[in-house]
Amino acid sequence: MMSVMPYTPIEMMIIAAAREIRDGETVFMGTYWPIPSVMLAKKTHAPHITIMVEGGLVTDAAPPRIPLIAADVTLSMNAVFCGETLDTMGMFLHGGHVDVTFLSAAMVDKYGNVNTTSVGNYASPRVRMAGSGGASDLACLSKRFVIMLEHDINRFPERVDYITTPGYLDGYESRQEAGLPKDTGPSAVVTTMGVFRFEEYSKEMILAEHYQGLDVDTVKKHVGWELKLAEGVKQTPPPTEEELRVLRSEVDPQGMYLQEERTK
Amino acid sequence: MSPQSKLTTTTEAIRRFVHDGDTVYLGGFIQGEPYAAVHEIIRQRKKNLTISKVAGTDHIDLMIGAGCIKRLITSYLWNPVPKSAHAFRRAMEKGIPQSLELEEYPLLVMSLAYLAGSMGLPFVATKTMLGTGFVRHYSFLGEKKFKVIESPFDGEKVCLIPGLHHDVGIVQAQRADEWGNTQAWGILGSTKHGINSCKKIIVCAEEIVPSDTIRKDPNRTIIPGFRVNAVVEEPWGCYPSYMQGYYDRDFRFFPDYERQTRNVDSFQRYLEKWVYGVGNRQEYMEKIGRNRMEKLKAGERASTPVNYGDFTAFPELEYFSG
C-alpha cells in the first residue's frame, strides 16, 4: 500500500490505538505494537494511566527507552511495583482491576477471536505459531481490550482455526455462556487500514473508521467475510502534529518500531 | 552445626540431578532465563525430557532442535524478536528431528498450576481459559489438563487446573549463599512457585555471597536453602536474557539466532559452534567477547537500604522480672 501521507500506516495504527486509552485508566500492556501505543498515550492525552505487564511490574512512569518486549528491564526504572505474574495477572487482572488491555495479534476473525496458535489441524498444523503467552488470560478477564495488527486479508479469516484469545466466540451471548466474566471483551481492532468495533447484539466486527486515503470498499476487500459498516462510519482524524512529533521524537526516537527492520 | 556446602559446577549439578525422562522445570521469564544450564543439558545429551516453562523462548527452541525434549508444557514458544522459533516449528509441522508433544496453558494458568503444585493442592480454580482453544484441545495431560465445573458457591462456570509437579527445577538468580538461600529481584514472573513445585532444586547464581548478605535482607529470598540441592556460581548464566542489576539483554542475539537456525544444517552448525564446541559457561562468554559483555553490563542504580531493626534485647525487661 503506497502512502502519499506524511505519515506511515504503522504510525497511524499506533496513534489510532493510543486514542482508545482514557486518562486515568489501568492499562495492561502486551508485547510489540501495544508498546509504542501505550507509551504514546502516556506522553500525550493520558498522562495519569497506570501500566502493568505480565511479568509482574506496575508503573506510572514512561521508561527512559522504549521497551522492546513487555518484560523489558527498562520498565523497572521508576516502577512502583515489581513482583510476580500472580500479582499483575492474578491479583490485578483476575481481581478485576484492569480497564483495558492492548494485544498484538497474528489473525483475527469476524467475532474478534484471535489466533496466535496454529493454522490447519491443531495436532498436525500447517503453520505453527508462538501460542498465547498471557494474551488469552488477558482477553478473558479485561473489561475491554484492543487488538493491533498489520492489515492483510490472510490475517482476517471469517473464523480462525484456533481461538487462542477469545473475542466474542460465536457472537451474541456466547462469550458469557462460555463462562467468561460479564462486561468483558474486545472493544476495538486497530489495523493499518482502520478501526473496527463490534455490533452491540450480534457482536460481529464492523468497520467504524477508515484511514485517510482509503475508502470503505478498499477496506472491505481486505477482510475475509462480508464486512458490515458501523452506523456513521467515518474517516479517522489523521495524526495531529503533536501526536506525530511525540511518537517520532519522544516515544521511539531510535525507530525500533517505526523503522520495522531495526528489530526484525 | 554448620550444614554441608552445596557448591558445585553446572556440569556436575546437571549430571547428578537431571536424568533422562525427568520432568524438568526451568525458571525465568524474559529475565533470568537459565541459558547456562540449558546448554549443559544439551551438551550432556539428555533425552526424553518433559520441559515445563512458563513461557518458552529460543533456549527451549535450542533444546527441541537438539533432540532433548519429548514433551513440553508452556504458554508459548517463539524467538522474542518477534519471530518464529524454527526448531519448534520444524518439530511441530514436520516432526524434525522428532515430533514434540506439546501441552499448552495460557500464562496465568501456568502460574496457577505452579502455585497449586508448590502447595500440594489438587487444583486451583480460574475464570480464564473458558471458551478458548485451550479447553478444546489437549495433548499428553489428556483429561487431566483441566475440568470445567459449576462453582459450588455461586453456580458459575469455573475452570479447574491441576497442580504441576516436577522432578527437578533450575533457576538462575542474582545471588545465593553456599547453602542455597537464593535471592532474586526485578520482574519475577512465576519463578518462585515454579521452582518450589520441584522435588530437587539446582540454583545457578550470578554471585555466591556470604550468608550474612542474605540474612540482612531476607525479604528478597525466593528459595530458602533447605529446599535446594545444588548451588553454582555462574556469572552471565542467563545471557542473552537480562539479569536485573547485572546486565542488559543482548538484543542483537535474537535476530542472529533466527537467521542462523532457519534450516536443519545451519541449526546443527549453530549447535556445534555455540554448545557442543564449548566446555562451559566461561568459555562461552569468552567466545561472546569482553567487548560485548562490557557494553551489556548494568550501570549503578542502588536502592535505598531498609532498616530491618535490631531486636536482640527485650525492651522493658524489668516489667517481667519485677
Interface residues (C-beta under 8 A of the other chain):
Chain A: T31 Y32 V53 E54 G55 G56 L57 L68 I69 A71 D72 V73 L75 S76 M77 C82 G83 E84 T85 L86 M89 G90 L93 H94 N115 T116 T117 S118 Y122 A123 S124 P125 R126 V127 R128 M129 A130 G131 S132 G133 G134 A135 S136 D137 C140 L141 Y162 I163 T164 T165 P166 L169 S174 R175 A178 G179 L180 P181 T263 K264
Chain B: F29 I30 Q31 V54 A55 T74 S75 Y76 L77 W78 P80 V81 P82 K83 S84 A85 F88 R89 M92 E93 E104 P106 L107 L108 V109 S111 L112 L115 T126 K127 T128 M129 L130 G131 T132 G133 F134 R136 H137 V148 E156 K157 V158 C159 W185 G186 I187 L188 G189 S190 T191 K192 H193 Y242 Q244 D248 R249 F251 P255 R301
